[in-house]
């Protein structure tokens, strides 16, 4: 490893109901970002190099937010480049929601 980062992830659990969000606008500052379907309960705005996720917990009074930044030569700045982050999130987010007691 040469010491350069390629992925940064922030995971937060909130013990309150989520604020209403316009998921069509969340990703507007990021390249090729749009609301995308995910394989877990929740919402996501995913682009080629950035993602914002709200994962639904088993209780209405809790949720988790995940923010991901992806950079370097592995980023595909194309209209379908978001698929790399989407695959990562579909695997990573359910593991994290279980680890933090959000889902079973």
BATI-441375 format. One record per residue: residue in one letter; x, y, z of N, C-alpha, C in turn. Coordinates in Angstrom, 2 decimals. Example, Ala and Ser with C-alpha at 12.3 -4.5 7.8 and 13.67 -1.06 7.14 Angstrom:
REM BATI-441375
resn	nX	nY	nZ	caX	caY	caZ	cX	cY	cZ
A	13.19	-5.69	7.80	12.30	-4.50	7.80	13.20	-3.30	7.80
S	12.85	-2.25	7.08	13.67	-1.06	7.14	12.90	0.03	7.87
***
This chain:
REM BATI-441375
resn	nX	nY	nZ	caX	caY	caZ	cX	cY	cZ
X	0.85	-1.18	0.00	0.00	0.00	0.00	0.89	1.23	0.00
X	0.56	2.20	-0.79	1.38	3.41	-0.90	0.88	4.54	-0.02
X	-0.09	4.30	0.84	-0.55	5.33	1.77	-1.61	6.26	1.23
X	-2.12	6.00	0.05	-3.18	6.84	-0.51	-4.54	6.22	-0.21
X	-5.47	7.04	0.25	-6.82	6.55	0.50	-7.61	6.45	-0.78
X	-8.56	5.53	-0.80	-9.46	5.41	-1.95	-10.92	5.41	-1.52
X	-11.17	5.21	-0.21	-12.53	5.11	0.28	-12.62	5.67	1.69
X	-13.61	6.50	1.91	-13.88	7.05	3.24	-15.35	6.78	3.55
X	-15.62	6.22	4.74	-16.99	5.87	5.12	-17.31	6.43	6.50
X	-18.46	7.05	6.62	-18.97	7.54	7.90	-20.28	6.82	8.17
X	-20.39	6.20	9.37	-21.60	5.48	9.75	-22.11	6.05	11.06
X	-23.36	6.48	11.09	-23.97	7.04	12.30	-25.30	6.37	12.57
X	-25.57	6.09	13.85	-26.89	5.58	14.25	-27.60	6.69	14.99
X	-28.85	6.90	14.64	-29.67	7.95	15.25	-30.84	7.30	15.98
X	-31.05	7.65	17.22	-32.17	7.14	17.99	-33.32	8.14	17.98
X	-33.79	8.40	16.78	-34.94	9.27	16.55	-35.44	8.98	15.14
X	-36.63	9.43	14.86	-37.17	9.26	13.51	-36.40	10.15	12.54
X	-36.19	9.70	11.31	-35.46	10.53	10.34	-36.26	11.76	9.90
X	-35.55	12.80	9.53	-36.17	14.00	8.98	-36.65	13.70	7.56
X	-37.73	14.33	7.12	-38.15	14.17	5.73	-37.03	14.64	4.79
X	-36.77	13.87	3.76	-35.66	14.16	2.86	-36.12	14.04	1.41
X	-35.68	14.97	0.57	-35.94	14.89	-0.87	-34.76	14.14	-1.49
X	-34.90	12.83	-1.63	-33.79	12.01	-2.12	-33.45	12.30	-3.57
X	-34.30	12.95	-4.29	-33.99	13.34	-5.66	-32.98	14.48	-5.72
X	-32.84	15.23	-4.62	-31.92	16.37	-4.60	-30.66	16.14	-3.77
X	-30.65	15.11	-2.93	-29.52	14.88	-2.02	-28.19	14.83	-2.76
X	-28.15	14.12	-3.87	-26.90	13.93	-4.58	-26.59	14.98	-5.62
X	-27.39	16.02	-5.73	-27.22	16.99	-6.82	-25.82	17.58	-6.94
X	-25.05	17.78	-5.86	-23.70	18.33	-6.05	-22.68	17.31	-6.57
X	-23.05	16.04	-6.68	-22.08	15.00	-7.00	-22.31	14.43	-8.39
X	-21.22	14.00	-9.00	-21.24	13.52	-10.37	-22.07	12.24	-10.51
X	-23.02	12.28	-11.41	-23.89	11.16	-11.77	-24.70	10.62	-10.59
X	-24.89	11.40	-9.55	-25.66	10.94	-8.38	-27.15	11.06	-8.64
X	-27.87	10.08	-8.13	-29.33	10.06	-8.22	-29.85	9.09	-7.17
X	-31.14	9.18	-6.90	-31.73	8.21	-5.98	-31.68	6.85	-6.66
X	-31.17	5.86	-5.94	-31.02	4.51	-6.48	-31.69	3.50	-5.56
X	-32.13	2.40	-6.13	-32.68	1.31	-5.33	-31.52	0.58	-4.66
X	-31.77	0.14	-3.43	-30.77	-0.63	-2.69	-31.40	-1.92	-2.18
X	-30.57	-2.88	-1.81	-31.03	-4.21	-1.41	-31.40	-4.30	0.07
X	-31.55	-3.19	0.72	-31.90	-3.15	2.14	-32.99	-2.10	2.32
X	-33.63	-2.11	3.49	-34.69	-1.12	3.76	-34.06	0.25	3.95
X	-34.45	1.19	3.11	-33.91	2.54	3.24	-33.86	3.25	1.91
X	-33.10	4.34	1.89	-32.99	5.21	0.73	-31.53	5.50	0.45
X	-31.22	5.80	-0.81	-29.83	6.11	-1.14	-29.76	7.04	-2.35
X	-28.81	7.95	-2.28	-28.41	8.75	-3.43	-26.98	8.32	-3.72
X	-26.76	7.72	-4.89	-25.46	7.14	-5.21	-24.98	7.71	-6.53
X	-23.73	8.17	-6.54	-23.08	8.64	-7.75	-21.82	7.84	-8.00
X	-21.00	8.29	-8.93	-19.79	7.55	-9.24	-18.73	7.67	-8.15
X	-18.77	8.75	-7.36	-17.73	8.93	-6.34	-18.26	9.34	-4.96
X	-19.56	9.31	-4.76	-20.14	9.73	-3.48	-21.50	9.07	-3.30
X	-21.81	8.72	-2.04	-23.12	8.16	-1.73	-23.58	8.63	-0.37
X	-24.89	8.84	-0.25	-25.54	9.17	1.01	-26.67	8.16	1.18
X	-26.71	7.51	2.35	-27.67	6.44	2.59	-28.40	6.68	3.90
X	-29.68	6.34	3.91	-30.46	6.30	5.14	-31.03	4.89	5.24
X	-30.53	4.11	6.20	-30.98	2.73	6.38	-32.04	2.70	7.47
X	-33.14	2.04	7.19	-34.25	1.95	8.12	-33.97	0.88	9.17
X	-34.16	1.22	10.43	-34.00	0.25	11.52	-35.32	-0.48	11.76
X	-35.28	-1.49	12.62	-36.48	-2.26	12.94	-37.50	-1.44	13.72
X	-37.08	-0.35	14.32	-37.99	0.52	15.07	-38.15	1.84	14.32
X	-39.30	2.44	14.43	-39.55	3.72	13.74	-38.73	4.86	14.33
X	-38.25	4.67	15.54	-37.54	5.74	16.24	-36.03	5.62	16.12
X	-35.55	4.96	15.09	-34.10	4.86	14.88	-33.82	4.63	13.39
X	-32.66	5.10	12.97	-32.19	4.86	11.61	-30.68	5.02	11.60
X	-30.06	4.64	10.52	-28.61	4.83	10.37	-28.35	5.62	9.10
X	-27.37	6.49	9.18	-26.95	7.22	7.99	-25.52	6.81	7.66
X	-25.28	6.66	6.38	-23.97	6.25	5.88	-23.59	7.21	4.77
X	-22.38	7.73	4.84	-21.87	8.59	3.78	-20.55	8.02	3.30
X	-20.39	7.93	1.98	-19.22	7.30	1.39	-18.62	8.24	0.35
X	-17.30	8.40	0.41	-16.55	9.11	-0.62	-15.57	8.12	-1.23
X	-15.48	8.10	-2.54	-14.66	7.16	-3.29	-13.82	7.99	-4.26
X	-12.52	7.80	-4.28	-11.70	8.60	-5.18	-10.51	7.79	-5.70
X	-9.82	8.36	-6.65	-8.67	7.70	-7.25	-9.00	7.08	-8.59
X	-8.08	6.25	-9.07	-8.24	5.69	-10.41	-9.28	4.57	-10.50
X	-9.85	4.17	-9.38	-10.90	3.15	-9.39	-12.30	3.75	-9.64
X	-12.42	5.05	-9.55	-13.70	5.71	-9.81	-13.98	5.71	-11.31
X	-15.17	5.31	-11.68	-15.60	5.37	-13.07	-16.54	6.55	-13.21
X	-16.05	7.66	-13.70	-16.88	8.86	-13.88	-17.70	8.74	-15.15
X	-18.65	7.82	-15.10	-19.56	7.58	-16.22	-20.98	7.48	-15.66
X	-21.98	7.55	-16.51	-23.36	7.42	-16.03	-23.64	6.09	-15.31
X	-22.87	5.04	-15.58	-23.07	3.76	-14.90	-22.01	3.49	-13.83
X	-21.13	4.44	-13.59	-20.07	4.27	-12.59	-20.57	4.10	-11.17
X	-21.79	4.55	-10.91	-22.37	4.42	-9.56	-22.51	2.96	-9.14
X	-22.53	2.04	-10.09	-22.79	0.63	-9.78	-21.73	0.03	-8.85
X	-20.49	0.53	-8.91	-19.46	0.04	-7.99	-19.82	0.37	-6.55
X	-20.19	1.62	-6.31	-20.58	2.02	-4.95	-21.87	1.32	-4.53
X	-22.79	1.14	-5.45	-24.04	0.47	-5.13	-23.78	-0.96	-4.67
X	-22.91	-1.69	-5.36	-22.57	-3.06	-4.95	-21.94	-3.06	-3.56
X	-21.02	-2.13	-3.32	-20.39	-2.02	-2.00	-21.44	-1.77	-0.93
X	-22.32	-0.81	-1.15	-23.34	-0.45	-0.16	-24.31	-1.60	0.10
X	-24.70	-2.33	-0.93	-25.63	-3.44	-0.76	-25.05	-4.55	0.12
X	-23.74	-4.62	0.20	-23.07	-5.58	1.08	-22.76	-4.96	2.44
X	-22.20	-3.77	2.43	-21.69	-3.11	3.64	-22.79	-2.65	4.60
X	-23.81	-1.99	4.09	-24.83	-1.39	4.96	-25.58	-2.43	5.80
X	-26.04	-3.56	5.24	-26.72	-4.54	6.09	-25.82	-5.09	7.20
X	-24.53	-5.24	6.93	-23.60	-5.69	7.97	-23.51	-4.67	9.10
X	-23.45	-3.40	8.74	-23.34	-2.34	9.75	-24.63	-2.18	10.54
X	-25.78	-2.29	9.89	-27.04	-2.14	10.63	-27.20	-3.27	11.65
X	-26.73	-4.46	11.31	-26.77	-5.58	12.27	-25.78	-5.33	13.42
X	-24.58	-4.89	13.07	-23.55	-4.67	14.08	-23.99	-3.64	15.13
X	-24.71	-2.63	14.71	-25.14	-1.56	15.61	-26.55	-1.78	16.17
X	-27.10	-2.98	16.01	-28.39	-3.31	16.59	-29.58	-2.63	15.94
X	-29.41	-2.20	14.73	-30.48	-1.52	13.99	-31.42	-2.54	13.35
X	-30.84	-3.63	12.85	-31.62	-4.72	12.25	-31.10	-6.04	12.82
X	-31.82	-7.10	12.53	-31.43	-8.43	13.04	-30.70	-9.21	11.98
***
